[in-house]
Each structure stands twice: as structure tokens, then as C-alpha cells.
Amino acid sequence: MEVSVRDNNVDQALKVLKKKMQREGTFREMKRRRHYEKPSEVRQRKKAEAIRRSRKLARKLVQRELEGKA
């Protein structure tokens, strides 16, 4: 990952880097890898994430339908 520093503004470059890392999920990945996760816990977490994504998608679809009717 690369961020260019413009006009010696390191604070702005750091802010951009953090935003990029957040968007790619790097912080979440580092936090997850700090401790060993059993295979059963991995399956459980992935299943919960999939459910969360599907519910979010369903909410978005319902919201779009409501906006279309109004």
C-alpha cells in the first residue's frame, strides 16, 4: 500500500493511509490474528458475518422498495 506525502504534510498522508487500511479491512485482520482462533470459531465467525451481510442486503432492498413506492 502506498501513500504519497504532499507539501511535507505527514498528518494528511497518515490520515489517508489509515482510511485506506480501514477500507481494505487491514485493522480488522490484524486484530483477528493477534490470538489463535480455533477452526470451529472461524466457521462460527464466518457464518455470523454471512448472516450479517445478508440481513444488511435485505434491509437495503426493502428500503429501495419503499423509496420506489413513495
PDB file of N, CA, C, O and CB in Angstrom:
ATOM      1  N   MET A   1       0.855  -1.161   0.000  1.00  0.00           N
ATOM      2  CA  MET A   1       0.000   0.000   0.000  1.00  0.00           C
ATOM      3  C   MET A   1       0.905   1.228   0.000  1.00  0.00           C
ATOM      4  O   MET A   1       1.920   1.266   0.696  1.00  0.00           O
ATOM      5  CB  MET A   1      -0.975  -0.005   1.224  1.00  0.00           C
ATOM      6  N   GLU A   2       0.529   2.214  -0.777  1.00  0.00           N
ATOM      7  CA  GLU A   2       1.389   3.375  -0.931  1.00  0.00           C
ATOM      8  C   GLU A   2       0.579   4.649  -0.824  1.00  0.00           C
ATOM      9  O   GLU A   2      -0.512   4.761  -1.383  1.00  0.00           O
ATOM     10  CB  GLU A   2       2.128   3.327  -2.264  1.00  0.00           C
ATOM     11  N   VAL A   3       1.136   5.619  -0.087  1.00  0.00           N
ATOM     12  CA  VAL A   3       0.503   6.925   0.064  1.00  0.00           C
ATOM     13  C   VAL A   3       1.579   7.970  -0.170  1.00  0.00           C
ATOM     14  O   VAL A   3       2.663   7.884   0.406  1.00  0.00           O
ATOM     15  CB  VAL A   3      -0.168   7.095   1.481  1.00  0.00           C
ATOM     16  N   SER A   4       1.294   8.944  -1.001  1.00  0.00           N
ATOM     17  CA  SER A   4       2.274   9.989  -1.263  1.00  0.00           C
ATOM     18  C   SER A   4       2.069  11.156  -0.301  1.00  0.00           C
ATOM     19  O   SER A   4       0.939  11.532   0.012  1.00  0.00           O
ATOM     20  CB  SER A   4       2.178  10.470  -2.723  1.00  0.00           C
ATOM     21  N   VAL A   5       3.188  11.722   0.162  1.00  0.00           N
ATOM     22  CA  VAL A   5       3.157  12.866   1.072  1.00  0.00           C
ATOM     23  C   VAL A   5       3.312  14.120   0.224  1.00  0.00           C
ATOM     24  O   VAL A   5       4.294  14.279  -0.500  1.00  0.00           O
ATOM     25  CB  VAL A   5       4.286  12.772   2.172  1.00  0.00           C
ATOM     26  N   ARG A   6       2.336  15.000   0.324  1.00  0.00           N
ATOM     27  CA  ARG A   6       2.378  16.240  -0.458  1.00  0.00           C
ATOM     28  C   ARG A   6       2.673  17.413   0.453  1.00  0.00           C
ATOM     29  O   ARG A   6       2.093  17.523   1.533  1.00  0.00           O
ATOM     30  CB  ARG A   6       1.050  16.468  -1.210  1.00  0.00           C
ATOM     31  N   ASP A   7       3.566  18.287   0.031  1.00  0.00           N
ATOM     32  CA  ASP A   7       3.914  19.512   0.758  1.00  0.00           C
ATOM     33  C   ASP A   7       4.330  19.236   2.205  1.00  0.00           C
ATOM     34  O   ASP A   7       4.000  20.009   3.105  1.00  0.00           O
ATOM     35  CB  ASP A   7       2.738  20.473   0.741  1.00  0.00           C
ATOM     36  N   ASN A   8       5.051  18.142   2.426  1.00  0.00           N
ATOM     37  CA  ASN A   8       5.517  17.743   3.760  1.00  0.00           C
ATOM     38  C   ASN A   8       4.386  17.635   4.778  1.00  0.00           C
ATOM     39  O   ASN A   8       4.604  17.830   5.973  1.00  0.00           O
ATOM     40  CB  ASN A   8       6.547  18.730   4.259  1.00  0.00           C
ATOM     41  N   ASN A   9       3.180  17.326   4.306  1.00  0.00           N
ATOM     42  CA  ASN A   9       2.026  17.193   5.186  1.00  0.00           C
ATOM     43  C   ASN A   9       1.867  15.717   5.567  1.00  0.00           C
ATOM     44  O   ASN A   9       1.090  14.978   4.962  1.00  0.00           O
ATOM     45  CB  ASN A   9       0.730  17.741   4.500  1.00  0.00           C
ATOM     46  N   VAL A  10       2.627  15.316   6.588  1.00  0.00           N
ATOM     47  CA  VAL A  10       2.637  13.918   7.009  1.00  0.00           C
ATOM     48  C   VAL A  10       1.314  13.543   7.676  1.00  0.00           C
ATOM     49  O   VAL A  10       0.837  12.418   7.522  1.00  0.00           O
ATOM     50  CB  VAL A  10       3.809  13.656   7.968  1.00  0.00           C
ATOM     51  N   ASP A  11       0.725  14.476   8.410  1.00  0.00           N
ATOM     52  CA  ASP A  11      -0.535  14.187   9.093  1.00  0.00           C
ATOM     53  C   ASP A  11      -1.630  13.807   8.097  1.00  0.00           C
ATOM     54  O   ASP A  11      -2.386  12.863   8.325  1.00  0.00           O
ATOM     55  CB  ASP A  11      -0.979  15.395   9.925  1.00  0.00           C
ATOM     56  N   GLN A  12      -1.707  14.548   6.995  1.00  0.00           N
ATOM     57  CA  GLN A  12      -2.711  14.258   5.965  1.00  0.00           C
ATOM     58  C   GLN A  12      -2.444  12.903   5.323  1.00  0.00           C
ATOM     59  O   GLN A  12      -3.377  12.141   5.068  1.00  0.00           O
ATOM     60  CB  GLN A  12      -2.721  15.362   4.890  1.00  0.00           C
ATOM     61  N   ALA A  13      -1.160  12.595   5.057  1.00  0.00           N
ATOM     62  CA  ALA A  13      -0.803  11.311   4.457  1.00  0.00           C
ATOM     63  C   ALA A  13      -1.144  10.165   5.405  1.00  0.00           C
ATOM     64  O   ALA A  13      -1.616   9.117   4.965  1.00  0.00           O
ATOM     65  CB  ALA A  13       0.695  11.280   4.097  1.00  0.00           C
ATOM     66  N   LEU A  14      -0.911  10.356   6.694  1.00  0.00           N
ATOM     67  CA  LEU A  14      -1.239   9.333   7.681  1.00  0.00           C
ATOM     68  C   LEU A  14      -2.744   9.099   7.739  1.00  0.00           C
ATOM     69  O   LEU A  14      -3.196   7.960   7.859  1.00  0.00           O
ATOM     70  CB  LEU A  14      -0.711   9.733   9.062  1.00  0.00           C
ATOM     71  N   LYS A  15      -3.508  10.166   7.655  1.00  0.00           N
ATOM     72  CA  LYS A  15      -4.968  10.068   7.654  1.00  0.00           C
ATOM     73  C   LYS A  15      -5.452   9.272   6.441  1.00  0.00           C
ATOM     74  O   LYS A  15      -6.343   8.430   6.558  1.00  0.00           O
ATOM     75  CB  LYS A  15      -5.604  11.474   7.659  1.00  0.00           C
ATOM     76  N   VAL A  16      -4.860   9.543   5.282  1.00  0.00           N
ATOM     77  CA  VAL A  16      -5.220   8.830   4.053  1.00  0.00           C
ATOM     78  C   VAL A  16      -4.858   7.357   4.171  1.00  0.00           C
ATOM     79  O   VAL A  16      -5.626   6.489   3.758  1.00  0.00           O
ATOM     80  CB  VAL A  16      -4.517   9.455   2.831  1.00  0.00           C
ATOM     81  N   LEU A  17      -3.670   7.071   4.744  1.00  0.00           N
ATOM     82  CA  LEU A  17      -3.230   5.687   4.918  1.00  0.00           C
ATOM     83  C   LEU A  17      -4.176   4.922   5.836  1.00  0.00           C
ATOM     84  O   LEU A  17      -4.547   3.786   5.540  1.00  0.00           O
ATOM     85  CB  LEU A  17      -1.806   5.644   5.479  1.00  0.00           C
ATOM     86  N   LYS A  18      -4.569   5.543   6.951  1.00  0.00           N
ATOM     87  CA  LYS A  18      -5.481   4.883   7.887  1.00  0.00           C
ATOM     88  C   LYS A  18      -6.818   4.598   7.219  1.00  0.00           C
ATOM     89  O   LYS A  18      -7.404   3.535   7.426  1.00  0.00           O
ATOM     90  CB  LYS A  18      -5.690   5.747   9.141  1.00  0.00           C
ATOM     91  N   LYS A  19      -7.301   5.542   6.418  1.00  0.00           N
ATOM     92  CA  LYS A  19      -8.580   5.356   5.736  1.00  0.00           C
ATOM     93  C   LYS A  19      -8.491   4.196   4.748  1.00  0.00           C
ATOM     94  O   LYS A  19      -9.414   3.386   4.658  1.00  0.00           O
ATOM     95  CB  LYS A  19      -9.001   6.649   5.008  1.00  0.00           C
ATOM     96  N   LYS A  20      -7.381   4.112   4.006  1.00  0.00           N
ATOM     97  CA  LYS A  20      -7.187   3.013   3.055  1.00  0.00           C
ATOM     98  C   LYS A  20      -7.130   1.669   3.770  1.00  0.00           C
ATOM     99  O   LYS A  20      -7.731   0.693   3.320  1.00  0.00           O
ATOM    100  CB  LYS A  20      -5.904   3.228   2.244  1.00  0.00           C
ATOM    101  N   MET A  21      -6.403   1.621   4.891  1.00  0.00           N
ATOM    102  CA  MET A  21      -6.277   0.382   5.649  1.00  0.00           C
ATOM    103  C   MET A  21      -7.625  -0.032   6.229  1.00  0.00           C
ATOM    104  O   MET A  21      -7.950  -1.219   6.267  1.00  0.00           O
ATOM    105  CB  MET A  21      -5.241   0.540   6.770  1.00  0.00           C
ATOM    106  N   GLN A  22      -8.404   0.938   6.677  1.00  0.00           N
ATOM    107  CA  GLN A  22      -9.732   0.651   7.222  1.00  0.00           C
ATOM    108  C   GLN A  22     -10.624   0.070   6.131  1.00  0.00           C
ATOM    109  O   GLN A  22     -11.345  -0.901   6.359  1.00  0.00           O
ATOM    110  CB  GLN A  22     -10.371   1.930   7.822  1.00  0.00           C
ATOM    111  N   ARG A  23     -10.569   0.678   4.935  1.00  0.00           N
ATOM    112  CA  ARG A  23     -11.416   0.241   3.826  1.00  0.00           C
ATOM    113  C   ARG A  23     -11.070  -1.180   3.392  1.00  0.00           C
ATOM    114  O   ARG A  23     -11.958  -1.954   3.035  1.00  0.00           O
ATOM    115  CB  ARG A  23     -11.277   1.199   2.642  1.00  0.00           C
ATOM    116  N   GLU A  24      -9.789  -1.525   3.420  1.00  0.00           N
ATOM    117  CA  GLU A  24      -9.369  -2.862   2.997  1.00  0.00           C
ATOM    118  C   GLU A  24      -9.525  -3.907   4.096  1.00  0.00           C
ATOM    119  O   GLU A  24      -9.387  -5.102   3.834  1.00  0.00           O
ATOM    120  CB  GLU A  24      -7.931  -2.825   2.539  1.00  0.00           C
ATOM    121  N   GLY A  25      -9.810  -3.474   5.322  1.00  0.00           N
ATOM    122  CA  GLY A  25     -10.003  -4.414   6.413  1.00  0.00           C
ATOM    123  C   GLY A  25      -8.714  -4.864   7.065  1.00  0.00           C
ATOM    124  O   GLY A  25      -8.684  -5.902   7.727  1.00  0.00           O
ATOM    125  N   THR A  26      -7.647  -4.100   6.891  1.00  0.00           N
ATOM    126  CA  THR A  26      -6.353  -4.487   7.441  1.00  0.00           C
ATOM    127  C   THR A  26      -6.364  -4.459   8.969  1.00  0.00           C
ATOM    128  O   THR A  26      -5.809  -5.353   9.608  1.00  0.00           O
ATOM    129  CB  THR A  26      -5.260  -3.567   6.909  1.00  0.00           C
ATOM    130  N   PHE A  27      -6.993  -3.438   9.560  1.00  0.00           N
ATOM    131  CA  PHE A  27      -7.050  -3.343  11.015  1.00  0.00           C
ATOM    132  C   PHE A  27      -7.813  -4.520  11.607  1.00  0.00           C
ATOM    133  O   PHE A  27      -7.393  -5.096  12.611  1.00  0.00           O
ATOM    134  CB  PHE A  27      -7.701  -2.025  11.441  1.00  0.00           C
ATOM    135  N   ARG A  28      -8.924  -4.875  10.992  1.00  0.00           N
ATOM    136  CA  ARG A  28      -9.724  -5.996  11.471  1.00  0.00           C
ATOM    137  C   ARG A  28      -8.912  -7.291  11.389  1.00  0.00           C
ATOM    138  O   ARG A  28      -8.963  -8.129  12.289  1.00  0.00           O
ATOM    139  CB  ARG A  28     -11.033  -6.121  10.653  1.00  0.00           C
ATOM    140  N   GLU A  29      -8.165  -7.437  10.294  1.00  0.00           N
ATOM    141  CA  GLU A  29      -7.334  -8.622  10.091  1.00  0.00           C
ATOM    142  C   GLU A  29      -6.243  -8.714  11.159  1.00  0.00           C
ATOM    143  O   GLU A  29      -6.004  -9.787  11.712  1.00  0.00           O
ATOM    144  CB  GLU A  29      -6.705  -8.599   8.690  1.00  0.00           C
ATOM    145  N   MET A  30      -5.582  -7.591  11.447  1.00  0.00           N
ATOM    146  CA  MET A  30      -4.523  -7.592  12.465  1.00  0.00           C
ATOM    147  C   MET A  30      -5.102  -7.956  13.830  1.00  0.00           C
ATOM    148  O   MET A  30      -4.504  -8.733  14.574  1.00  0.00           O
ATOM    149  CB  MET A  30      -3.825  -6.211  12.531  1.00  0.00           C
ATOM    150  N   LYS A  31      -6.242  -7.405  14.149  1.00  0.00           N
ATOM    151  CA  LYS A  31      -6.872  -7.676  15.435  1.00  0.00           C
ATOM    152  C   LYS A  31      -7.226  -9.161  15.551  1.00  0.00           C
ATOM    153  O   LYS A  31      -7.062  -9.767  16.610  1.00  0.00           O
ATOM    154  CB  LYS A  31      -8.134  -6.803  15.614  1.00  0.00           C
ATOM    155  N   ARG A  32      -7.713  -9.738  14.451  1.00  0.00           N
ATOM    156  CA  ARG A  32      -8.103 -11.147  14.448  1.00  0.00           C
ATOM    157  C   ARG A  32      -6.903 -12.070  14.596  1.00  0.00           C
ATOM    158  O   ARG A  32      -7.014 -13.133  15.206  1.00  0.00           O
ATOM    159  CB  ARG A  32      -8.851 -11.480  13.169  1.00  0.00           C
ATOM    160  N   ARG A  33      -5.760 -11.682  14.049  1.00  0.00           N
ATOM    161  CA  ARG A  33      -4.581 -12.551  14.056  1.00  0.00           C
ATOM    162  C   ARG A  33      -3.738 -12.432  15.326  1.00  0.00           C
ATOM    163  O   ARG A  33      -2.735 -13.131  15.470  1.00  0.00           O
ATOM    164  CB  ARG A  33      -3.723 -12.241  12.864  1.00  0.00           C
ATOM    165  N   ARG A  34      -4.135 -11.558  16.239  1.00  0.00           N
ATOM    166  CA  ARG A  34      -3.365 -11.426  17.475  1.00  0.00           C
ATOM    167  C   ARG A  34      -3.379 -12.712  18.287  1.00  0.00           C
ATOM    168  O   ARG A  34      -2.382 -13.053  18.923  1.00  0.00           O
ATOM    169  CB  ARG A  34      -3.908 -10.281  18.315  1.00  0.00           C
ATOM    170  N   HIS A  35      -4.490 -13.423  18.273  1.00  0.00           N
ATOM    171  CA  HIS A  35      -4.629 -14.654  19.038  1.00  0.00           C
ATOM    172  C   HIS A  35      -5.092 -15.770  18.108  1.00  0.00           C
ATOM    173  O   HIS A  35      -5.730 -15.529  17.083  1.00  0.00           O
ATOM    174  CB  HIS A  35      -5.624 -14.468  20.218  1.00  0.00           C
ATOM    175  N   TYR A  36      -4.751 -16.996  18.496  1.00  0.00           N
ATOM    176  CA  TYR A  36      -5.159 -18.155  17.703  1.00  0.00           C
ATOM    177  C   TYR A  36      -6.671 -18.317  17.764  1.00  0.00           C
ATOM    178  O   TYR A  36      -7.293 -18.165  18.815  1.00  0.00           O
ATOM    179  CB  TYR A  36      -4.457 -19.439  18.202  1.00  0.00           C
ATOM    180  N   GLU A  37      -7.237 -18.628  16.615  1.00  0.00           N
ATOM    181  CA  GLU A  37      -8.677 -18.843  16.529  1.00  0.00           C
ATOM    182  C   GLU A  37      -8.913 -20.288  16.103  1.00  0.00           C
ATOM    183  O   GLU A  37      -8.439 -20.721  15.053  1.00  0.00           O
ATOM    184  CB  GLU A  37      -9.347 -17.840  15.527  1.00  0.00           C
ATOM    185  N   LYS A  38      -9.644 -21.022  16.920  1.00  0.00           N
ATOM    186  CA  LYS A  38      -9.903 -22.424  16.611  1.00  0.00           C
ATOM    187  C   LYS A  38     -10.733 -22.527  15.326  1.00  0.00           C
ATOM    188  O   LYS A  38     -11.506 -21.621  15.012  1.00  0.00           O
ATOM    189  CB  LYS A  38     -10.633 -23.120  17.794  1.00  0.00           C
ATOM    190  N   PRO A  39     -10.574 -23.630  14.584  1.00  0.00           N
ATOM    191  CA  PRO A  39     -11.342 -23.800  13.349  1.00  0.00           C
ATOM    192  C   PRO A  39     -12.852 -23.687  13.554  1.00  0.00           C
ATOM    193  O   PRO A  39     -13.561 -23.171  12.690  1.00  0.00           O
ATOM    194  CB  PRO A  39     -11.022 -25.136  12.737  1.00  0.00           C
ATOM    195  N   SER A  40     -13.339 -24.168  14.689  1.00  0.00           N
ATOM    196  CA  SER A  40     -14.785 -24.060  14.948  1.00  0.00           C
ATOM    197  C   SER A  40     -15.181 -22.591  15.135  1.00  0.00           C
ATOM    198  O   SER A  40     -16.263 -22.177  14.719  1.00  0.00           O
ATOM    199  CB  SER A  40     -15.183 -24.891  16.207  1.00  0.00           C
ATOM    200  N   GLU A  41     -14.300 -21.812  15.761  1.00  0.00           N
ATOM    201  CA  GLU A  41     -14.579 -20.386  15.934  1.00  0.00           C
ATOM    202  C   GLU A  41     -14.542 -19.651  14.601  1.00  0.00           C
ATOM    203  O   GLU A  41     -15.313 -18.718  14.374  1.00  0.00           O
ATOM    204  CB  GLU A  41     -13.576 -19.760  16.903  1.00  0.00           C
ATOM    205  N   VAL A  42     -13.630 -20.083  13.711  1.00  0.00           N
ATOM    206  CA  VAL A  42     -13.544 -19.468  12.379  1.00  0.00           C
ATOM    207  C   VAL A  42     -14.848 -19.702  11.633  1.00  0.00           C
ATOM    208  O   VAL A  42     -15.410 -18.777  11.047  1.00  0.00           O
ATOM    209  CB  VAL A  42     -12.341 -20.043  11.569  1.00  0.00           C
ATOM    210  N   ARG A  43     -15.332 -20.951  11.657  1.00  0.00           N
ATOM    211  CA  ARG A  43     -16.590 -21.268  10.970  1.00  0.00           C
ATOM    212  C   ARG A  43     -17.744 -20.460  11.554  1.00  0.00           C
ATOM    213  O   ARG A  43     -18.578 -19.931  10.820  1.00  0.00           O
ATOM    214  CB  ARG A  43     -16.897 -22.774  11.070  1.00  0.00           C
ATOM    215  N   GLN A  44     -17.781 -20.373  12.865  1.00  0.00           N
ATOM    216  CA  GLN A  44     -18.858 -19.646  13.536  1.00  0.00           C
ATOM    217  C   GLN A  44     -18.824 -18.160  13.155  1.00  0.00           C
ATOM    218  O   GLN A  44     -19.867 -17.560  12.892  1.00  0.00           O
ATOM    219  CB  GLN A  44     -18.745 -19.811  15.069  1.00  0.00           C
ATOM    220  N   ARG A  45     -17.624 -17.574  13.127  1.00  0.00           N
ATOM    221  CA  ARG A  45     -17.479 -16.161  12.787  1.00  0.00           C
ATOM    222  C   ARG A  45     -17.877 -15.906  11.335  1.00  0.00           C
ATOM    223  O   ARG A  45     -18.589 -14.947  11.039  1.00  0.00           O
ATOM    224  CB  ARG A  45     -16.037 -15.698  13.029  1.00  0.00           C
ATOM    225  N   LYS A  46     -17.414 -16.770  10.436  1.00  0.00           N
ATOM    226  CA  LYS A  46     -17.740 -16.587   9.020  1.00  0.00           C
ATOM    227  C   LYS A  46     -19.237 -16.717   8.771  1.00  0.00           C
ATOM    228  O   LYS A  46     -19.803 -15.984   7.960  1.00  0.00           O
ATOM    229  CB  LYS A  46     -16.981 -17.600   8.166  1.00  0.00           C
ATOM    230  N   LYS A  47     -19.875 -17.649   9.467  1.00  0.00           N
ATOM    231  CA  LYS A  47     -21.318 -17.829   9.327  1.00  0.00           C
ATOM    232  C   LYS A  47     -22.056 -16.585   9.830  1.00  0.00           C
ATOM    233  O   LYS A  47     -23.008 -16.127   9.198  1.00  0.00           O
ATOM    234  CB  LYS A  47     -21.787 -19.086  10.097  1.00  0.00           C
ATOM    235  N   ALA A  48     -21.617 -16.043  10.963  1.00  0.00           N
ATOM    236  CA  ALA A  48     -22.238 -14.834  11.517  1.00  0.00           C
ATOM    237  C   ALA A  48     -22.046 -13.648  10.580  1.00  0.00           C
ATOM    238  O   ALA A  48     -22.960 -12.842  10.408  1.00  0.00           O
ATOM    239  CB  ALA A  48     -21.652 -14.511  12.904  1.00  0.00           C
ATOM    240  N   GLU A  49     -20.850 -13.534   9.963  1.00  0.00           N
ATOM    241  CA  GLU A  49     -20.598 -12.448   9.016  1.00  0.00           C
ATOM    242  C   GLU A  49     -21.500 -12.574   7.790  1.00  0.00           C
ATOM    243  O   GLU A  49     -22.012 -11.574   7.287  1.00  0.00           O
ATOM    244  CB  GLU A  49     -19.123 -12.440   8.588  1.00  0.00           C
ATOM    245  N   ALA A  50     -21.693 -13.795   7.315  1.00  0.00           N
ATOM    246  CA  ALA A  50     -22.553 -14.011   6.150  1.00  0.00           C
ATOM    247  C   ALA A  50     -23.994 -13.637   6.469  1.00  0.00           C
ATOM    248  O   ALA A  50     -24.676 -13.020   5.650  1.00  0.00           O
ATOM    249  CB  ALA A  50     -22.476 -15.474   5.685  1.00  0.00           C
ATOM    250  N   ILE A  51     -24.458 -14.010   7.659  1.00  0.00           N
ATOM    251  CA  ILE A  51     -25.822 -13.660   8.074  1.00  0.00           C
ATOM    252  C   ILE A  51     -25.965 -12.145   8.155  1.00  0.00           C
ATOM    253  O   ILE A  51     -26.962 -11.581   7.703  1.00  0.00           O
ATOM    254  CB  ILE A  51     -26.169 -14.311   9.441  1.00  0.00           C
ATOM    255  N   ARG A  52     -24.953 -11.487   8.740  1.00  0.00           N
ATOM    256  CA  ARG A  52     -24.973 -10.036   8.870  1.00  0.00           C
ATOM    257  C   ARG A  52     -25.048  -9.359   7.490  1.00  0.00           C
ATOM    258  O   ARG A  52     -25.803  -8.408   7.292  1.00  0.00           O
ATOM    259  CB  ARG A  52     -23.727  -9.556   9.635  1.00  0.00           C
ATOM    260  N   ARG A  53     -24.242  -9.876   6.538  1.00  0.00           N
ATOM    261  CA  ARG A  53     -24.251  -9.306   5.180  1.00  0.00           C
ATOM    262  C   ARG A  53     -25.604  -9.493   4.514  1.00  0.00           C
ATOM    263  O   ARG A  53     -26.116  -8.574   3.873  1.00  0.00           O
ATOM    264  CB  ARG A  53     -23.156  -9.948   4.319  1.00  0.00           C
ATOM    265  N   SER A  54     -26.192 -10.692   4.664  1.00  0.00           N
ATOM    266  CA  SER A  54     -27.473 -10.967   4.010  1.00  0.00           C
ATOM    267  C   SER A  54     -28.589 -10.104   4.604  1.00  0.00           C
ATOM    268  O   SER A  54     -29.464  -9.633   3.877  1.00  0.00           O
ATOM    269  CB  SER A  54     -27.832 -12.459   4.140  1.00  0.00           C
ATOM    270  N   ARG A  55     -28.558  -9.898   5.919  1.00  0.00           N
ATOM    271  CA  ARG A  55     -29.568  -9.041   6.552  1.00  0.00           C
ATOM    272  C   ARG A  55     -29.418  -7.598   6.106  1.00  0.00           C
ATOM    273  O   ARG A  55     -30.409  -6.902   5.885  1.00  0.00           O
ATOM    274  CB  ARG A  55     -29.468  -9.128   8.077  1.00  0.00           C
ATOM    275  N   LYS A  56     -28.174  -7.149   5.975  1.00  0.00           N
ATOM    276  CA  LYS A  56     -27.924  -5.782   5.520  1.00  0.00           C
ATOM    277  C   LYS A  56     -28.444  -5.605   4.092  1.00  0.00           C
ATOM    278  O   LYS A  56     -29.062  -4.588   3.777  1.00  0.00           O
ATOM    279  CB  LYS A  56     -26.409  -5.446   5.594  1.00  0.00           C
ATOM    280  N   LEU A  57     -28.195  -6.590   3.233  1.00  0.00           N
ATOM    281  CA  LEU A  57     -28.673  -6.538   1.859  1.00  0.00           C
ATOM    282  C   LEU A  57     -30.200  -6.524   1.816  1.00  0.00           C
ATOM    283  O   LEU A  57     -30.795  -5.783   1.033  1.00  0.00           O
ATOM    284  CB  LEU A  57     -28.130  -7.727   1.060  1.00  0.00           C
ATOM    285  N   ALA A  58     -30.834  -7.345   2.660  1.00  0.00           N
ATOM    286  CA  ALA A  58     -32.298  -7.386   2.707  1.00  0.00           C
ATOM    287  C   ALA A  58     -32.861  -6.036   3.152  1.00  0.00           C
ATOM    288  O   ALA A  58     -33.859  -5.566   2.606  1.00  0.00           O
ATOM    289  CB  ALA A  58     -32.776  -8.501   3.658  1.00  0.00           C
ATOM    290  N   ARG A  59     -32.213  -5.411   4.152  1.00  0.00           N
ATOM    291  CA  ARG A  59     -32.660  -4.089   4.601  1.00  0.00           C
ATOM    292  C   ARG A  59     -32.556  -3.067   3.484  1.00  0.00           C
ATOM    293  O   ARG A  59     -33.451  -2.241   3.303  1.00  0.00           O
ATOM    294  CB  ARG A  59     -31.841  -3.626   5.807  1.00  0.00           C
ATOM    295  N   LYS A  60     -31.462  -3.125   2.734  1.00  0.00           N
ATOM    296  CA  LYS A  60     -31.283  -2.189   1.617  1.00  0.00           C
ATOM    297  C   LYS A  60     -32.363  -2.387   0.562  1.00  0.00           C
ATOM    298  O   LYS A  60     -32.907  -1.417   0.035  1.00  0.00           O
ATOM    299  CB  LYS A  60     -29.893  -2.363   0.985  1.00  0.00           C
ATOM    300  N   LEU A  61     -32.675  -3.650   0.253  1.00  0.00           N
ATOM    301  CA  LEU A  61     -33.693  -3.927  -0.762  1.00  0.00           C
ATOM    302  C   LEU A  61     -35.061  -3.410  -0.323  1.00  0.00           C
ATOM    303  O   LEU A  61     -35.793  -2.828  -1.123  1.00  0.00           O
ATOM    304  CB  LEU A  61     -33.766  -5.433  -1.048  1.00  0.00           C
ATOM    305  N   VAL A  62     -35.406  -3.622   0.950  1.00  0.00           N
ATOM    306  CA  VAL A  62     -36.683  -3.139   1.476  1.00  0.00           C
ATOM    307  C   VAL A  62     -36.727  -1.619   1.407  1.00  0.00           C
ATOM    308  O   VAL A  62     -37.745  -1.037   1.033  1.00  0.00           O
ATOM    309  CB  VAL A  62     -36.899  -3.621   2.930  1.00  0.00           C
ATOM    310  N   GLN A  63     -35.613  -0.977   1.770  1.00  0.00           N
ATOM    311  CA  GLN A  63     -35.554   0.488   1.748  1.00  0.00           C
ATOM    312  C   GLN A  63     -35.750   1.001   0.322  1.00  0.00           C
ATOM    313  O   GLN A  63     -36.461   1.985   0.116  1.00  0.00           O
ATOM    314  CB  GLN A  63     -34.204   0.990   2.321  1.00  0.00           C
ATOM    315  N   ARG A  64     -35.137   0.356  -0.652  1.00  0.00           N
ATOM    316  CA  ARG A  64     -35.287   0.775  -2.052  1.00  0.00           C
ATOM    317  C   ARG A  64     -36.728   0.617  -2.524  1.00  0.00           C
ATOM    318  O   ARG A  64     -37.246   1.460  -3.256  1.00  0.00           O
ATOM    319  CB  ARG A  64     -34.349  -0.035  -2.957  1.00  0.00           C
ATOM    320  N   GLU A  65     -37.374  -0.475  -2.097  1.00  0.00           N
ATOM    321  CA  GLU A  65     -38.782  -0.693  -2.475  1.00  0.00           C
ATOM    322  C   GLU A  65     -39.669   0.406  -1.900  1.00  0.00           C
ATOM    323  O   GLU A  65     -40.556   0.921  -2.581  1.00  0.00           O
ATOM    324  CB  GLU A  65     -39.270  -2.079  -1.987  1.00  0.00           C
ATOM    325  N   LEU A  66     -39.424   0.757  -0.654  1.00  0.00           N
ATOM    326  CA  LEU A  66     -40.222   1.804  -0.009  1.00  0.00           C
ATOM    327  C   LEU A  66     -40.011   3.159  -0.695  1.00  0.00           C
ATOM    328  O   LEU A  66     -40.958   3.930  -0.854  1.00  0.00           O
ATOM    329  CB  LEU A  66     -39.862   1.906   1.488  1.00  0.00           C
ATOM    330  N   GLU A  67     -38.775   3.444  -1.097  1.00  0.00           N
ATOM    331  CA  GLU A  67     -38.471   4.705  -1.788  1.00  0.00           C
ATOM    332  C   GLU A  67     -39.126   4.721  -3.171  1.00  0.00           C
ATOM    333  O   GLU A  67     -39.553   5.775  -3.641  1.00  0.00           O
ATOM    334  CB  GLU A  67     -36.936   4.904  -1.916  1.00  0.00           C
ATOM    335  N   GLY A  68     -39.204   3.566  -3.818  1.00  0.00           N
ATOM    336  CA  GLY A  68     -39.783   3.483  -5.147  1.00  0.00           C
ATOM    337  C   GLY A  68     -41.291   3.705  -5.133  1.00  0.00           C
ATOM    338  O   GLY A  68     -41.846   4.244  -6.090  1.00  0.00           O
ATOM    339  N   LYS A  69     -41.962   3.291  -4.049  1.00  0.00           N
ATOM    340  CA  LYS A  69     -43.404   3.439  -3.957  1.00  0.00           C
ATOM    341  C   LYS A  69     -43.817   4.872  -3.606  1.00  0.00           C
ATOM    342  O   LYS A  69     -44.906   5.315  -3.971  1.00  0.00           O
ATOM    343  CB  LYS A  69     -43.952   2.475  -2.925  1.00  0.00           C
ATOM    344  N   ALA A  70     -42.964   5.577  -2.914  1.00  0.00           N
ATOM    345  CA  ALA A  70     -43.300   6.933  -2.452  1.00  0.00           C
ATOM    346  C   ALA A  70     -43.277   7.950  -3.556  1.00  0.00           C
ATOM    347  O   ALA A  70     -43.539   9.128  -3.316  1.00  0.00           O
ATOM    348  CB  ALA A  70     -42.358   7.364  -1.376  1.00  0.00           C
TER     349      ALA A  70
END
